[in-house]
Amino acid sequence: MFSKKKKDSKIDYEQQELYENARKRAREKKRLFQHFVFFLIGSVFLIVLNVVLGYKEEFKPLGQNWFVWIVLLWALIFLIHFFNVFIVNSFMGKEWEAKEKDRLIKKQKEKIAKLQQEVEKDYPAPAQPKYEPAPDQKRLDPEDPDKPINS
């Protein structure tokens, strides 16, 4: 039971990778939802602060109430966040990352092979002499080293 080594299979690695990817996507979507909730609460707070409580009513940049500009800027930031979670990750998700990694590895291997060929061309390795036993030496059987081979 304890003496057997557990074999790490590729299936376990793939399942772990799928789990990690799903966990990451769920966290991204959760943060986007939290951002949306904070955006709504913050926008309502700013409107109430300006319109109902009358805070800085006279301050109107470009003819609009100040809270309008803050809400628009925040909405733009939220749209960028939304775009990043749902659009960019669709195009540049896990599959794109794997393809890009494979492409770069292939490119590196080609460069290494090219450099290896150049090195072998410029600095050829000396030929290794093949070992032949002298005629008076005994050649041993590889399966039974104590038994000489009759030739």
C-alpha positions in Angstrom: 0.0 0.0 0.0 2.6 2.5 1.0 5.4 1.1 -1.2 3.6 1.8 -4.4 4.5 5.1 -6.0 1.7 7.2 -7.1 1.9 7.9 -10.8 1.2 11.4 -11.9 -0.9 11.1 -14.9 -1.6 13.7 -17.6 -5.3 13.5 -16.8 -4.7 14.8 -13.2 -2.7 17.7 -14.6 -5.3 18.6 -17.1 -8.1 18.4 -14.6 -6.1 20.6 -12.2 -5.5 23.1 -15.0 -9.2 23.1 -15.9 -10.1 23.7 -12.3 -7.6 26.6 -11.9 -8.9 28.2 -15.1 -12.5 27.9 -14.0 -11.7 29.3 -10.6 -9.9 32.2 -12.1 -12.8 33.0 -14.5 -15.3 32.7 -11.6 -13.2 35.2 -9.6 -13.0 37.6 -12.5 -16.8 37.5 -13.0 -17.4 37.9 -9.3 -15.2 41.0 -9.2 -17.0 42.4 -12.2 -20.3 41.9 -10.5 -18.9 43.6 -7.3 -17.7 46.5 -9.4 -21.2 46.9 -10.9 -22.9 46.9 -7.5 -20.4 49.5 -6.2 -21.0 51.5 -9.3 -24.8 51.5 -8.8 -24.5 52.3 -5.1 -21.9 55.0 -5.6 -23.9 56.6 -8.4 -27.0 56.8 -6.3 -25.0 58.2 -3.4 -23.5 60.9 -5.7 -26.9 61.9 -7.1 -28.5 62.0 -3.6 -25.5 64.1 -2.4 -25.8 66.6 -5.1 -29.5 66.8 -5.9 -31.2 66.0 -2.6 -28.7 67.3 -0.1 -27.5 70.2 -2.4 -23.8 69.6 -1.9 -21.9 71.9 -4.3 -25.0 72.6 -6.4 -23.4 75.7 -7.9 -20.4 73.7 -9.3 -21.3 72.8 -12.9 -18.4 72.0 -15.2 -19.3 72.4 -18.8 -22.9 73.2 -17.8 -23.6 69.8 -16.2 -23.8 68.8 -12.5 -20.5 67.5 -11.2 -21.9 64.1 -10.3 -22.8 63.5 -14.0 -19.1 63.6 -15.0 -18.1 61.4 -12.1 -20.7 58.8 -13.0 -19.8 58.9 -16.7 -16.1 58.4 -15.9 -16.9 55.6 -13.6 -19.2 54.0 -16.2 -16.4 54.2 -18.7 -14.0 52.4 -16.3 -16.7 49.8 -15.7 -17.2 49.2 -19.5 -13.4 48.7 -19.8 -13.5 46.2 -17.0 -16.5 44.4 -18.6 -14.7 44.4 -22.0 -11.6 42.9 -20.4 -13.5 40.1 -18.6 -15.8 39.1 -21.4 -14.3 40.1 -24.7 -10.5 40.0 -24.3 -10.5 36.8 -22.3 -12.5 35.2 -25.1 -9.9 36.0 -27.7 -6.9 35.7 -25.5 -8.0 33.0 -23.1 -6.4 29.7 -22.1 -6.5 28.3 -25.6 -4.8 31.3 -27.2 -2.1 31.2 -24.4 -1.4 27.5 -25.1 -1.2 28.0 -28.9 1.2 31.0 -28.4 3.3 29.1 -26.0 3.6 26.1 -28.4 4.5 28.5 -31.3 7.2 30.2 -29.2 8.6 26.8 -28.1 8.7 25.6 -31.7 10.5 28.9 -32.8 13.1 28.5 -30.0 13.7 24.8 -31.0 14.2 25.8 -34.6 16.8 28.5 -33.6 18.6 26.0 -31.3 18.7 23.4 -34.1 20.1 26.1 -36.5 22.7 27.2 -34.1 23.7 23.5 -33.4 24.1 23.0 -37.1 26.3 26.0 -37.4 28.4 24.9 -34.4 28.8 21.4 -35.9 29.8 22.9 -39.3 32.3 25.3 -37.9 33.7 23.0 -35.2 33.3 19.4 -36.2 33.7 16.8 -33.5 36.6 14.4 -33.9 35.6 11.0 -35.1 35.4 8.5 -32.2 37.4 5.3 -33.0 35.4 2.2 -32.7 36.7 -0.1 -30.1 37.8 -3.5 -31.4 39.5 -5.9 -28.9 43.0 -7.0 -29.8 43.2 -10.5 -31.4 45.0 -11.9 -28.3 42.3 -10.5 -25.9 39.3 -12.6 -24.8 36.0 -11.2 -25.8 33.4 -11.7 -23.1 29.8 -12.7 -23.5 27.5 -9.8 -22.5 25.0 -12.1 -20.9 27.7 -14.0 -18.9 30.9 -11.9 -18.4 32.9 -14.8 -17.0 32.3 -16.9 -20.2 34.5 -16.0 -23.2 33.0 -15.9 -26.7 34.5 -18.5 -29.0 35.4 -16.9 -32.4 
